[in-house]
Amino acid sequence: MIFLSLKTYKEATGSAVLNLLSSVKRVSTEFRVPIIPVAQPTDIYRIKKELDIEVWAQHMDPIDPGRNMGWLSPYSLKDAGASGVVINHSEHKVSEDTIKKTLEKAKEYELKTLLISFDPQTVEKYDSFNPDFISYEKEDLIGTGVSMIKSEEENIKNLIKVLKKPLIIGAGISNGQDVKSAVMLGAKGVILASGFVLSENPEGELRELAQGFKQ
């Protein structure tokens, strides 16, 4: 699996996001690898309608429809076309209590979940909260283009042995070799942002990443 964290880059906003993601269905089908953009709430409906691909939300609040001005409800995200949500990204951390409530609310609205953590101990702890996917990202390497896989190889191997949920690796993932290394260690997939969003050749980048799943 490849999760594409689109953040709020201009290149991934509005009409630009359709061009950025135009090759997702083609590459995903060709390589038989799920590729899931994680989009801004304002673009979820556009992506789903125009490209007919799976799309997840970057955040949601554990609320129901009603008097919640400025919050993101799972109802609205689901209605817009989202099929999942990322929880506790390094740029939008939430408390442990909020994580639990968000997971419960996501399940209620039939939204899949990817829960992110930043050290092996917390990854194990959050795995017990029963998300659909659990992600390990070494926070100081996020956005650097320096993959965490080599420095965290032993931790990743140990996590694979004990986790109940599929592991997604982030932090510095930028090429097919990073993906291949993650998969060889037992990870289910990767999550990345700037390596794809800011690429001069997004389709070429996707193809290289997808190639990493071929062993």
DRENBAVO-244140 format. One record per residue (C-alpha): residue in one letter; chain; x, y, z. Coordinates in Angstrom, 2 decimals. Layout:
REM residues N
REC   residu   chaine        xx        yy        zz
REC        a        A         X         Y         Z
...
//
This chain:
REM residues 215
REC   residu   chaine        xx        yy        zz
REC        m        A      0.00      0.00      0.00
REC        i        A      1.08      3.54     -0.69
REC        f        A     -0.49      6.38      1.27
REC        l        A      0.05      9.77     -0.36
REC        s        A     -0.11     12.48      2.28
REC        l        A     -1.07     15.55      0.25
REC        k        A     -1.00     17.98      3.18
REC        t        A     -1.89     21.55      2.11
REC        y        A      0.59     21.95     -0.73
REC        k        A     -0.61     24.19     -3.55
REC        e        A      0.31     21.38     -5.94
REC        a        A     -2.27     19.20     -4.16
REC        t        A     -5.08     21.73     -3.82
REC        g        A     -8.15     22.41     -5.93
REC        s        A     -7.92     21.69     -9.63
REC        a        A     -4.19     21.01     -9.31
REC        v        A     -4.85     17.88     -7.27
REC        l        A     -6.67     16.25    -10.18
REC        n        A     -3.60     16.60    -12.38
REC        l        A     -1.33     15.43     -9.56
REC        l        A     -3.39     12.27     -9.00
REC        s        A     -4.33     11.61    -12.62
REC        s        A     -2.10      8.53    -12.85
REC        v        A     -3.07      6.91     -9.53
REC        k        A     -5.70      4.52    -10.91
REC        r        A     -3.51      3.54    -13.87
REC        v        A     -0.39      2.81    -11.79
REC        s        A     -2.38      1.10     -9.02
REC        t        A     -4.05     -1.22    -11.52
REC        e        A     -0.86     -1.95    -13.43
REC        f        A      1.18     -2.85    -10.35
REC        r        A     -1.74     -4.20     -8.31
REC        v        A     -0.76     -1.95     -5.42
REC        p        A     -3.36      0.09     -3.51
REC        i        A     -2.47      3.80     -3.77
REC        i        A     -4.48      6.03     -1.45
REC        p        A     -4.29      9.83     -1.48
REC        v        A     -4.91     11.44      1.90
REC        a        A     -6.50     14.72      0.93
REC        q        A     -7.72     18.00      2.35
REC        p        A    -11.44     17.89      3.22
REC        t        A    -12.18     20.52      0.57
REC        d        A    -10.82     18.21     -2.15
REC        i        A    -12.21     14.82     -1.14
REC        y        A    -15.45     15.15     -3.11
REC        r        A    -13.62     16.48     -6.18
REC        i        A    -11.10     13.62     -6.17
REC        k        A    -13.73     10.93     -5.66
REC        k        A    -16.07     12.30     -8.30
REC        e        A    -13.55     13.18    -11.01
REC        l        A    -10.99     10.39    -10.59
REC        d        A    -13.07      7.62     -9.01
REC        i        A    -10.27      6.47     -6.70
REC        e        A    -10.16      5.70     -3.01
REC        v        A     -9.42      8.79     -0.94
REC        w        A     -8.88      9.29      2.79
REC        a        A     -9.13     12.33      5.05
REC        q        A     -6.15     13.89      6.80
REC        h        A     -8.00     14.39     10.09
REC        m        A    -11.40     14.18     11.71
REC        d        A    -12.92     15.09     15.03
REC        p        A    -14.87     12.56     17.12
REC        i        A    -18.23     14.29     16.75
REC        d        A    -21.65     13.76     15.25
REC        p        A    -23.50     16.26     13.04
REC        g        A    -24.74     19.25     14.97
REC        r        A    -23.44     22.36     16.68
REC        n        A    -19.70     21.93     16.09
REC        m        A    -18.60     25.04     14.19
REC        g        A    -15.14     24.63     12.66
REC        w        A    -14.81     20.91     13.38
REC        l        A    -14.62     17.98     10.93
REC        s        A    -17.31     15.38     11.36
REC        p        A    -16.95     11.79     10.16
REC        y        A    -20.44     12.09      8.71
REC        s        A    -19.38     14.91      6.38
REC        l        A    -16.15     13.17      5.35
REC        k        A    -17.97      9.93      4.61
REC        d        A    -20.62     11.78      2.64
REC        a        A    -17.93     13.57      0.62
REC        g        A    -16.48     10.21     -0.45
REC        a        A    -13.74      9.46      2.08
REC        s        A    -13.31      5.82      2.99
REC        g        A    -10.74      6.33      5.75
REC        v        A     -8.88      8.80      7.93
REC        v        A     -5.32      9.32      9.19
REC        i        A     -5.12      9.95     12.93
REC        n        A     -2.33     11.66     14.91
REC        h        A     -0.07     12.86     12.11
REC        s        A      3.03     14.67     13.40
REC        e        A      1.61     17.95     12.09
REC        h        A     -1.76     17.39     13.76
REC        k        A     -1.18     15.44     16.95
REC        v        A     -4.04     14.67     19.28
REC        s        A     -4.25     13.33     22.82
REC        e        A     -4.52      9.64     23.62
REC        d        A     -8.08     10.14     24.78
REC        t        A     -8.96     11.85     21.49
REC        i        A     -7.30      9.04     19.56
REC        k        A     -9.52      6.47     21.28
REC        k        A    -12.66      8.53     20.71
REC        t        A    -11.75      9.15     17.07
REC        l        A    -11.16      5.44     16.44
REC        e        A    -14.54      4.63     17.97
REC        k        A    -16.31      7.28     15.91
REC        a        A    -14.56      6.20     12.71
REC        k        A    -15.71      2.64     13.27
REC        e        A    -19.26      3.88     13.87
REC        y        A    -19.23      5.65     10.51
REC        e        A    -17.42      2.77      8.75
REC        l        A    -14.27      4.75      8.04
REC        k        A    -10.96      2.88      7.95
REC        t        A     -8.12      4.21     10.10
REC        l        A     -4.36      4.68      9.95
REC        l        A     -2.99      5.61     13.37
REC        i        A      0.49      7.16     13.46
REC        s        A      3.05      6.99     16.25
REC        f        A      6.65      8.08     16.59
REC        d        A      8.48      5.53     18.73
REC        p        A      8.33      1.72     18.93
REC        q        A      6.83      1.61     22.42
REC        t        A      3.90      3.82     21.49
REC        v        A      3.41      1.95     18.22
REC        e        A      2.88     -1.23     20.25
REC        k        A      0.54      0.57     22.63
REC        y        A     -1.54      2.13     19.87
REC        d        A     -1.72     -1.19     18.03
REC        s        A     -3.85     -2.44     20.93
REC        f        A     -6.38      0.36     20.22
REC        n        A     -7.41     -1.64     17.12
REC        p        A     -6.88      0.73     14.17
REC        d        A     -6.99     -0.79     10.70
REC        f        A     -3.34      0.16     10.09
REC        i        A     -0.60      1.36     12.42
REC        s        A      2.23      3.60     11.20
REC        y        A      5.69      4.18     12.60
REC        e        A      7.36      7.45     11.64
REC        k        A     10.60      8.66     13.22
REC        e        A      9.61     12.25     13.72
REC        d        A     12.97     13.95     13.22
REC        l        A     13.28     12.41      9.73
REC        i        A      9.84     13.40      8.43
REC        g        A     10.18     15.55      5.33
REC        t        A     13.96     15.16      5.15
REC        g        A     14.14     12.67      2.28
REC        v        A     16.37     10.53      4.53
REC        s        A     14.65      7.19      5.03
REC        m        A     14.32      5.93      8.59
REC        i        A     14.46      2.30      7.50
REC        k        A     18.19      1.72      7.89
REC        s        A     18.52      3.37     11.29
REC        e        A     15.31      1.74     12.57
REC        e        A     15.71     -1.66     10.94
REC        e        A     15.88     -3.63     14.20
REC        n        A     12.97     -1.76     15.71
REC        i        A     10.88     -2.41     12.60
REC        k        A     11.74     -6.12     12.65
REC        n        A     10.79     -6.34     16.31
REC        l        A      7.52     -4.52     15.72
REC        i        A      6.59     -6.85     12.88
REC        k        A      6.90     -9.77     15.31
REC        v        A      4.48     -8.36     17.87
REC        l        A      1.99     -6.13     16.05
REC        k        A     -1.51     -7.37     15.33
REC        k        A     -2.20     -4.71     12.71
REC        p        A     -0.41     -4.08      9.38
REC        l        A      2.55     -1.73      9.72
REC        i        A      2.97      1.30      7.47
REC        i        A      6.40      2.97      7.40
REC        g        A      6.89      6.72      6.96
REC        a        A      9.55      9.39      7.54
REC        g        A     11.87     10.05      4.61
REC        i        A     10.38      7.54      2.17
REC        s        A     11.20      8.84     -1.30
REC        n        A     12.03      6.05     -3.76
REC        g        A     11.45      2.47     -4.79
REC        q        A     14.38      1.14     -2.78
REC        d        A     12.89      2.60      0.41
REC        v        A      9.63      0.81     -0.38
REC        k        A     11.39     -2.45     -1.18
REC        s        A     13.35     -2.29      2.07
REC        a        A     10.19     -1.63      4.09
REC        v        A      8.34     -4.52      2.45
REC        m        A     11.26     -6.90      2.88
REC        l        A     11.23     -6.15      6.61
REC        g        A      7.55     -7.07      6.73
REC        a        A      5.76     -3.74      6.42
REC        k        A      2.45     -3.60      4.58
REC        g        A      3.27     -0.30      2.91
REC        v        A      4.55      3.26      3.17
REC        i        A      3.28      6.80      3.67
REC        l        A      4.98      9.81      2.09
REC        a        A      4.29     13.42      1.17
REC        s        A      6.78     15.76     -0.48
REC        g        A      8.60     12.96     -2.32
REC        f        A      5.47     12.59     -4.43
REC        v        A      3.65     15.92     -4.22
REC        l        A      6.69     18.01     -5.18
REC        s        A      8.02     15.61     -7.79
REC        e        A      8.55     16.99    -11.30
REC        n        A      7.20     13.67    -12.61
REC        p        A      4.47     12.40    -10.23
REC        e        A      3.59      9.39    -12.39
REC        g        A      7.23      8.41    -12.66
REC        e        A      7.58      8.71     -8.90
REC        l        A      4.50      6.55     -8.35
REC        r        A      5.81      3.92    -10.74
REC        e        A      9.14      3.77     -8.95
REC        l        A      7.43      3.47     -5.57
REC        a        A      5.07      0.77     -6.83
REC        q        A      7.98     -1.14     -8.36
REC        g        A      9.37     -1.51     -4.84
REC        f        A      6.60     -4.02     -4.04
REC        k        A      7.98     -6.44     -6.60
REC        q        A     10.31     -8.84     -4.82
//
